[in-house]
Amino acid sequence: MKSISSLSKTKMSQIRSNRLRLARKRLSYEQKQIASLMGYKAVPSISRYETGQQIPSLKIALKFSILYRLPIRVLFDTYYDECRRELNTSAEKLKQKPIFWDDLTEPTDYCSYVEMMNTSFLTDIDKKKVQKHILILMNDRRQKILGH
């Protein structure tokens, strides 16, 4: 069975995700700022992570998760799905009942606003964003129910 490190080397070209770049842009960060916050002296490492040329260590992935306020499975969705596929394949080869979802296209029920509300640190700006989001959801629901 392949190790995670060999998976990283052999599947690297297939594991491309723009989630890091999109998350960074959403928060109006520049690569240079992220590099500095992450302890890098230059931008190339951040660029390699964003383009999928390099998969970060767990510590770096957790830092991205904290900075961008998104779970690792959302930031690295294609890598996450690849790992799930490999685990299912291993379970099938061992003739074990797959303990992982067979449907790898499960809808993501992730909401960044719920994530914000579950953190112990919520800025005033975050509170306003959450309030605005809740009002939009309430208005959408009202329109669906009342048909307006």
C-alpha positions, 0 to 999 in steps of 0.5 A: 500500500502506498504511503502518504508521502508516495501519494504526495509525489505520484499524485501531485500533478492531479491534486490542484486546488485554487481554494488557498488562492481564493481564500487568500483573495477573499480576505484581501491578503497578498502572498507576501503577507501570508508568507510573512505570517507563516514564517517564510522569508519569500513568496515562492512557498506560498505560490507552490502551495496555491498551485498544488506543486507542493502539499503543506505539512500538517502544521502549515495546513493548520495555519492556513486553516486558522488564517483563512477560517476554513477547515483543512478538508475545504482548503484542500478538497481535491487532496481530501477526496483523493485520500478518501478514494484510496482508503475506500480502495484499500478497504475493498482490497481487504474485503472489508465493508467500506467505512467511508462514503462511497459517494465522493461527490457529497455536498459540502455542508460547510458554512464559514459563518457557522465556523465563525460563530463557533470560534472563541474569538469573534471580531466586531467585523465578523459579528456584523458579517454573521448578522448580515448573512443571517438576515439574507438567509431569513429573507430568502427563506421568507420569500420561498415560504410566502412565494414573493 
